[in-house]
Amino acid sequence: MNVTANWSYPTAIRFGAGRIAEIAEACTAAGITKPLLVTDKGLANLPITTQTLDLLEAAGLGGAMFADVDPNPTEVNAEAGVKAYREGGHDGVIAFGGGSGLDLGKVVAFMAGQSRPLWDFEDIDDWWTRADADAIAPIVAVPTTAGTGSEVGRASVITNSQTHEKKIIFHPKLLPAVVICDPELTVGMPPMITAGTGMDAFAHCLEAFCSPHYHPMSQGIALEGMRLVKENLPKVFADGTDIEARAHMMSAAAMGATAFQKGLGAIHALSHPIGAVHHTHHGTTNAVVMQPVLRFNRAAIEDRLALAAAYLGIEGGYEGFYAFVGDLNASLGIPATLTDLGVANPDIDALVASALIDPSVGGNPVKMTAENTRALLLDCF
């Protein structure tokens, strides 16, 4: 199957194997002449990163990189990145990597021209209007995983290093101008990262599909995204060099992030504070809490998941879908509980309090309260 294409989101998406070769063209299209490549520490010295920097240098765009990015990026990382951007005289950002590199890169481009502190732009009411939109630098996004979908998002998740809370920074111009989705960049992902990021994409689609909000377009995208994950995540977990399956997973990731405009829910409301405090992998945490959340929401989603099961070729309606999730997790080596994931001595009250103020809460089909959220969280251990 030919999985090379150009799409308009309105972001211009260059999709297909080998298209990282177009990185200089993408920068030019975005109006960037001196980019700062922002990525995470783990990717900084890998061949896919050094090869990208070489392509930039060969095109006369320099080879500047900022890689002081934690797995759950913080405002401290953002401040350091903005400092590097300003001191280097850059005029745009290449956000390169998984969720951490993409989110931090987007925030560096956003904050480089702002005079107010980062938390003034949290996704609350219309706080995004506080930003000087004209001062936001252009962004080229290059995902190297297939999960978060941040490459097609208008927000970034940043952890407050003082409170250990994950905050969402939102602005329409955080949406990258150009995206290069090259599945060859994901080939080197270890199986467990492939699994965790893939389940993140599935969680985005699942929660969007179950959200009670009205958004038929997102509903359809979420359903097809789940199908792509169901059919291709086991393939790439077993054989990371399966480029066609890798391409389909990159599509599913972008689709999940597009679909969750409809809303997320308890899966993310739980995983955000757990990841912020206990430093667990986000997508893997989503997968661990997925079945408990399905049980929690059953009364509100049973009929809807029966429709999804039928589309996905899963027999047994809700029960069949629920069993499918458990079987998929097991086949991918996902831990069965948060205890197995390594979450030790949790402050349940603090996690519940954080979950209830997470922006994802409003999209859950069952209203989350202190009492039922505590019971749900305990059910995850």
C-alpha positions in Angstrom: 0.0 0.0 0.0 1.3 3.5 -0.8 1.2 5.5 2.4 2.9 8.6 1.1 0.7 11.7 1.0 0.4 15.5 1.5 -2.5 16.6 3.7 -3.7 19.9 4.9 -5.0 20.0 8.5 -4.7 23.2 8.2 -1.2 22.2 9.1 0.7 21.1 6.0 1.5 17.4 6.7 4.2 15.7 4.7 3.5 12.0 5.3 5.6 9.1 4.2 8.8 7.1 4.5 12.0 9.1 3.9 10.3 12.5 4.0 12.7 13.7 6.7 14.9 14.6 3.7 12.5 17.5 3.2 13.2 19.1 6.6 14.9 22.1 5.0 12.0 22.6 2.6 9.6 22.4 5.5 11.5 25.1 7.3 11.4 27.4 4.3 7.7 26.8 3.9 7.2 27.8 7.5 9.3 30.9 7.0 12.2 29.7 9.2 15.8 30.5 8.2 17.6 29.8 11.5 15.8 27.0 13.4 16.5 25.6 16.8 15.8 21.9 16.9 14.3 21.0 20.3 14.3 17.4 21.4 14.7 15.3 24.5 17.9 14.0 26.1 17.4 10.4 24.9 17.2 11.4 21.3 20.0 14.0 21.3 22.7 11.7 20.1 20.8 9.1 18.1 21.4 8.8 14.3 17.9 10.1 13.4 18.7 13.4 15.2 22.2 13.8 14.0 21.2 13.0 10.4 18.4 15.7 10.6 20.9 18.2 11.9 23.2 17.3 9.0 20.4 18.0 6.6 19.9 21.4 8.1 23.5 22.3 8.0 23.8 21.2 4.4 21.0 23.5 3.5 22.6 26.4 5.3 20.2 26.5 8.1 22.7 25.7 10.9 22.7 22.8 13.3 21.5 24.3 16.6 19.9 21.9 19.1 18.5 22.2 22.5 18.0 18.9 24.3 17.7 19.6 28.0 14.2 18.2 28.0 12.9 15.9 30.7 10.5 12.9 30.0 7.8 15.0 31.6 9.0 18.5 30.5 8.8 21.3 33.1 8.7 25.1 33.1 12.4 24.9 34.0 13.1 23.2 30.7 11.0 25.8 29.0 12.9 28.7 30.5 16.2 27.1 29.5 15.0 26.5 26.0 13.7 30.0 25.5 17.1 31.3 26.7 18.9 29.2 24.1 16.5 30.3 21.4 17.0 34.0 22.2 20.7 33.8 22.6 21.0 31.9 19.3 19.0 34.5 17.4 16.7 31.8 16.1 13.5 32.6 14.1 11.6 29.3 14.5 11.6 25.9 16.2 11.8 22.3 14.9 9.9 20.3 17.6 11.5 16.8 17.2 10.7 13.7 19.2 8.0 12.1 21.2 5.5 14.0 23.3 8.1 15.6 25.5 10.2 17.0 22.7 7.2 18.1 20.7 5.5 19.7 23.7 8.6 21.5 24.9 9.6 22.7 21.4 6.1 24.2 20.8 6.3 26.0 24.1 9.7 27.4 23.4 8.4 28.8 20.1 5.4 30.2 22.0 7.2 31.7 24.9 10.2 33.2 23.0 8.4 36.4 22.3 6.2 36.7 25.4 6.8 38.9 28.5 4.3 37.2 30.8 5.1 33.9 32.8 4.2 30.6 31.3 1.4 29.7 33.7 -0.5 32.9 32.6 -1.3 30.9 29.5 -2.8 27.8 31.1 -5.8 26.4 29.3 -8.4 28.1 31.5 -11.2 30.2 30.1 -9.7 32.6 27.5 -6.2 33.0 29.1 -4.7 32.2 25.7 -5.8 35.7 24.6 -3.2 37.1 26.9 -0.4 36.1 24.5 1.1 38.3 21.9 0.1 36.2 18.9 2.4 38.0 16.5 5.4 37.1 18.7 4.9 33.4 18.5 7.6 31.8 16.3 6.8 29.3 13.5 7.0 25.6 14.3 7.9 22.6 12.2 7.0 19.4 14.0 8.7 16.0 13.5 7.2 13.2 15.6 9.5 10.2 16.2 6.9 8.2 18.1 3.3 7.3 17.3 1.3 8.2 20.3 0.8 11.7 21.6 -0.2 13.4 18.3 1.1 16.6 19.6 2.3 17.4 16.1 -1.2 18.3 15.2 -2.3 19.9 18.5 -2.8 23.4 19.7 -1.6 22.7 23.2 1.4 21.4 25.2 1.4 19.5 28.5 4.0 21.0 30.9 4.7 19.8 34.4 4.9 22.4 37.2 8.1 21.4 38.9 7.0 23.0 42.2 3.5 21.5 42.5 4.1 18.4 40.4 0.9 19.1 38.4 0.6 18.7 34.7 -0.7 21.9 33.1 -2.0 22.4 29.6 -0.7 25.5 27.7 -3.0 26.4 24.9 -2.9 28.8 21.9 -4.2 28.3 18.4 -0.7 29.2 17.0 0.9 26.3 18.9 -0.4 24.3 15.9 2.7 23.7 13.9 2.9 25.2 10.4 4.4 22.1 8.8 4.6 18.5 10.0 6.8 15.8 8.7 5.4 12.3 9.6 8.1 9.9 8.5 7.5 6.4 9.8 11.2 5.5 9.3 12.0 7.7 12.3 10.0 5.4 14.6 11.7 2.2 13.6 14.3 2.5 16.4 11.7 2.7 19.2 12.1 -0.1 21.8 9.1 -2.4 21.9 7.9 -1.1 25.3 8.0 2.5 24.0 6.2 1.3 20.9 3.6 -0.3 23.1 3.1 2.6 25.5 2.9 5.3 22.8 0.6 3.2 20.7 -1.7 2.7 23.7 -1.7 6.5 24.2 -3.0 6.9 20.7 -5.7 4.3 21.4 -6.6 6.0 24.7 -7.1 9.3 22.8 -9.4 7.7 20.3 -11.3 5.7 22.9 -11.9 8.6 25.3 -12.9 10.9 22.4 -15.3 8.2 21.2 -16.9 7.8 24.6 -17.0 11.6 25.5 -20.6 12.8 25.8 -19.9 16.0 23.9 -21.2 16.6 20.4 -18.6 16.4 17.6 -19.6 13.8 14.9 -16.4 14.5 12.9 -14.2 13.6 15.9 -16.4 10.6 16.6 -15.7 9.2 13.2 -12.0 9.9 13.3 -11.7 8.3 16.7 -13.4 5.1 15.5 -11.1 4.7 12.5 -8.1 5.6 14.7 -9.0 2.7 17.1 -9.2 0.3 14.1 -5.7 1.4 12.9 -4.2 0.7 16.4 -6.0 -2.6 16.7 -4.7 -3.8 13.4 -1.2 -2.4 13.5 0.1 -2.0 17.0 0.6 -5.8 17.5 2.5 -5.8 14.1 4.9 -3.0 15.1 5.4 -4.5 18.6 6.4 -7.8 17.0 8.4 -6.3 14.1 9.6 -2.7 14.5 10.8 -2.6 10.9 7.3 -3.0 9.4 7.2 0.4 7.8 3.6 0.1 6.5 2.3 -0.7 10.0 4.5 2.1 11.4 2.9 4.5 9.0 -0.6 3.5 10.0 0.4 4.0 13.7 1.6 7.5 12.9 -1.8 8.2 11.3 -3.6 6.8 14.3 -1.6 9.1 16.6 -2.5 12.2 14.6 -6.1 11.0 14.4 -6.3 10.5 18.2 -5.0 14.1 18.8 -7.5 15.4 16.3 -10.4 13.4 17.8 -9.9 14.5 21.3 -11.1 17.9 20.5 -14.3 16.2 21.5 -13.0 15.5 24.9 -10.9 13.1 27.0 -11.9 11.6 30.3 -10.9 9.7 33.4 -8.0 7.8 31.8 -6.1 11.0 31.3 -7.4 12.6 34.4 -5.8 9.8 36.4 -2.6 9.4 34.3 -1.7 13.1 34.3 -1.1 13.4 38.1 0.3 9.9 38.4 2.9 10.7 35.7 3.7 14.1 37.2 4.3 12.7 40.7 5.6 9.2 40.0 7.3 9.8 36.6 5.6 7.0 34.9 5.4 6.8 31.1 2.2 8.6 30.0 0.9 6.2 27.4 1.7 3.1 29.5 -0.1 4.7 32.5 -3.1 5.3 30.2 -3.1 1.6 29.3 -2.8 0.4 32.9 -5.9 2.4 34.0 -7.9 1.8 30.9 -9.9 -1.3 32.0 -10.7 0.2 35.5 -12.0 3.3 33.7 -14.1 1.2 31.3 -15.7 -0.5 34.4 -16.2 2.9 36.0 -18.0 4.3 32.9 -19.8 1.1 31.9 -23.3 2.3 32.5 -22.8 5.3 30.3 -20.8 3.8 27.5 -22.0 0.2 27.1 -24.2 0.8 24.1 -21.6 3.1 22.4 -18.8 0.6 22.9 -21.0 -2.1 21.4 -21.1 0.0 18.2 -17.3 0.4 18.3 -16.9 -3.4 18.8 -19.0 -4.1 15.8 -16.9 -1.8 13.6 -13.7 -3.2 15.0 -14.8 -6.8 14.3 -14.9 -7.6 18.0 -17.7 -10.0 19.1 -19.6 -9.6 22.4 -20.3 -5.9 22.5 -19.0 -4.1 25.6 -17.8 -7.3 27.2 -15.9 -8.2 24.1 -14.4 -4.7 23.8 -13.4 -4.8 27.5 -11.7 -8.2 27.0 -10.0 -7.0 23.9 -8.3 -4.2 25.8 -7.1 -6.6 28.5 -5.8 -9.0 25.9 -4.1 -6.3 24.0 -2.4 -4.9 27.1 -1.2 -8.4 28.1 0.2 -9.1 24.6 2.2 -5.9 24.8 3.6 -6.5 28.2 1.7 -3.7 29.8 1.7 -4.0 33.6 -1.7 -5.1 35.0 -1.8 -2.5 37.9 -0.3 0.7 38.9 1.6 -1.2 41.6 3.1 -3.4 38.9 4.0 -0.2 37.0 6.1 0.9 40.0 3.8 3.4 41.7 4.7 3.0 45.3 3.4 4.8 48.5 0.9 7.0 46.6 -0.7 9.9 48.2 -4.2 8.9 47.2 -5.9 12.1 48.4 -3.4 14.3 46.5 -3.8 12.3 43.3 -7.6 12.5 43.6 -7.5 16.2 44.1 -5.3 16.7 41.1 -7.4 14.4 39.0 -10.5 16.4 39.8 -9.0 19.6 38.5 -7.5 18.1 35.4 -9.0 19.5 32.2 -9.8 16.0 31.0 -12.4 15.5 33.8 -15.2 17.4 31.9 -15.1 14.9 29.0 -15.8 11.8 31.1 -19.2 10.2 30.5 -19.7 9.7 34.3 -19.4 12.7 36.6 -16.2 12.4 38.6 -16.5 13.2 42.3 -14.0 12.9 45.2 -15.7 9.7 46.4 -16.0 7.8 43.1 -12.6 9.0 41.8 -11.0 7.7 45.0 -12.6 4.4 44.5 -11.6 4.3 40.8 -8.0 5.2 41.7 -7.8 2.4 44.3 -9.2 0.0 41.7 -6.1 0.7 39.6 -3.7 -0.7 42.2 
